């Protein structure tokens, strides 16, 4: 069964550019063999990630993320069965809060700051649909 899981968490400390590169590299290295694809967004100390793949693999990956000390206050925001992948060719893409992406982050926010914890499922799905085609990706 193909599923999509969206979660948010807060960074447990200040992440430097090398930390973010390490996270992206590890995601690409670890996700490819298990068939998980997705996107990771980082903005104002908040991770927002959407994972796609086999239900068992996505569940196991999310539980590994829960044990990662770089994350605190994790919350599943959306979980559903899907018929096709949104991020089919990507082991992991990274969207950062560079200025040119700011409007996309704020377009789906319910306040003046990006807060995925306050976003509804419709907003989350709209956000990820838009970022696939319309933003600058890193990594």
HELIX and SHEET records of a PDB file:
HELIX    1   1 UNK A   17  UNK A   34  1                                  18    
HELIX    2   2 UNK A   55  UNK A   67  1                                  13    
HELIX    3   3 UNK A   99  UNK A  101  5                                   3    
HELIX    4   4 UNK A  102  UNK A  107  1                                   6    
HELIX    5   5 UNK A  116  UNK A  118  5                                   3    
HELIX    6   6 UNK A  121  UNK A  134  1                                  14    
SHEET    1   A 5 UNK A  71  UNK A  81  0                                        
SHEET    2   A 5 UNK A   2  UNK A  11 -1                                        
SHEET    3   A 5 UNK A  46  UNK A  54 -1                                        
SHEET    4   A 5 UNK A  37  UNK A  43 -1                                        
SHEET    5   A 5 UNK A  93  UNK A  96  1                                        
END                                                                             
